[in-house]
Amino acid sequence: MTDSTSLELPRLYESLTWLTPLSEERAAHLVAFLSDPAPAEVLDMGCGWGELLLRVLTSAPQARGRGVDSAAASIDRARQQALTRGLLDRVTFDSVPGLEAQERPADAVICIGASQIWGPPLEDAQPLDYAAALRALRALVLPGGRLVYGEAIWSAAPHPAATAPLAGRDDEYLTEDALREQIRAAGFEVVEADQATIQEWDVFEAGYRARFTRWLEAHDADHPSAEQMRQQNEEQRAAYEDGYRGVLGMAYFCLRG
């Protein structure tokens, strides 16, 4: 019998700074947008391990922050990082499903890759409900406040090789232009909009696959699960490089409520 503890993959934060295709330069720009003028409160819905929220709090030393995510391991990492950076007295992190979080509005809000909080369960493989997410976020942004909204889109027309590793459907995501219309319909002003570059995606995907290579480096080549790990690594590489690279995009919007 294989020891289940030895099959645990390394945490994504060991090889990724961000759980999204995001460069340091773009992150700094988003932090500047959220922290000037200085906010009183910063809310991050789907905060992951809290990196962007913590950077905003560092940039805006009078602000307080709240991060919400359903992944307990990510929240544990966020709290540890807040302690390390001397920010634990100004931020709270809650490990609860987003819809169960009783959140009050804030003047600076982050939601990147977390629209599924307000949509159908991921396992249902339904189209992303951007409209529901934007309506909920509009209620969480104080009048005149700011929102950084990042979400998956189609950067190019989807084709079978691109959709197969995802939900397998052409209508899973919107285009950037269609999403912009949804954003305006929700009552937001678009201040800036941009898409992640191929270079940002390449770095993200390499970091995502690194958990497989790190596992393989830590175990014997003849480990009972080594072949499975090699196969998963190759399947992820092929899904990206031969499938959705350049088709699946990530749009970043700087919005004002």
Summary of the structure (lengths in Angstrom):
residues: 257
radius of gyration: 18.8
end to end distance: 55.8
largest distance: 59.4
contacts: 827
relative contact order: 0.17
helix: 45%
strand: 21%
